[in-house]
């Protein structure tokens, strides 16, 4: 039901672009952060990719998530490549 309700989004848009997480990555290794923006797409079977798109105030990378309709992994990959060309490659902290 929920998956079917999401499908009309892709009639108007080839892919959806949104933050990977609602907040920057936490420092330390206790947590990888809040996955509330990732989990629904994975559970519903929508292909998604994440690319780094900048750095937070704490110097850790911010992610940009690109989601496509089921079975269209190719659109997600094409959009991720195009976004990386526009944003440039990010030098991540060591």
C-alpha positions in Angstrom: 0.0 0.0 0.0 2.6 2.5 1.0 4.8 1.6 -1.9 1.9 2.1 -4.3 1.2 5.5 -2.7 4.8 6.6 -3.4 4.8 5.7 -7.1 2.9 8.8 -8.3 5.9 10.9 -7.1 7.9 9.4 -10.0 5.3 10.2 -12.6 6.2 13.9 -12.2 9.9 13.4 -11.2 12.5 11.0 -12.6 14.3 10.9 -9.2 13.9 12.4 -5.8 16.8 14.3 -4.2 16.9 14.8 -0.4 19.4 14.9 2.5 20.7 11.5 3.4 20.1 12.1 7.1 18.2 14.9 9.0 21.4 16.0 10.8 25.2 15.9 10.2 27.0 12.7 11.2 27.8 12.5 14.9 31.4 12.5 16.0 32.8 9.2 17.4 31.8 5.6 16.5 28.8 5.1 18.9 26.3 5.9 16.1 26.1 6.4 12.4 23.4 8.9 12.8 19.6 9.0 12.2 18.6 6.7 9.3 15.0 7.9 9.2 15.4 9.3 5.7 17.1 6.1 4.4 15.1 3.3 5.9 11.7 3.8 4.2 13.2 3.7 0.7 15.1 0.5 1.4 12.2 -1.2 3.0 9.9 -0.3 0.1 12.3 -1.5 -2.6 13.2 1.9 -4.1 16.8 2.1 -5.4 18.8 4.9 -3.8 22.4 6.3 -3.8 24.2 8.7 -1.5 27.0 11.0 -2.5 28.9 13.5 -0.3 27.8 17.1 -1.0 29.6 19.2 1.5 31.0 19.4 5.0 29.2 20.1 8.2 30.5 22.6 10.8 32.3 19.7 12.5 34.2 18.8 9.3 32.3 15.6 8.7 30.7 15.0 5.3 27.0 15.7 4.5 25.2 13.3 2.2 22.8 13.9 -0.7 20.4 11.0 -1.3 19.0 10.2 -4.7 16.0 7.9 -4.9 14.4 6.4 -8.0 11.4 4.3 -8.9 11.6 0.5 -8.5 13.6 -1.2 -11.1 15.3 2.0 -12.3 18.7 1.8 -10.7 20.1 3.2 -13.9 18.3 6.6 -13.3 19.7 6.8 -9.8 23.2 6.1 -11.0 22.9 8.6 -13.8 21.6 11.3 -11.4 24.4 10.6 -8.9 27.0 10.9 -11.6 25.4 14.2 -12.8 25.2 15.6 -9.3 28.8 14.8 -8.6 29.8 16.6 -11.8 27.9 19.7 -10.7 29.0 19.6 -7.1 32.5 18.5 -7.7 34.4 15.8 -5.9 34.6 16.3 -2.2 37.9 16.0 -0.4 36.9 14.0 2.7 38.7 14.4 6.0 41.3 11.7 6.7 
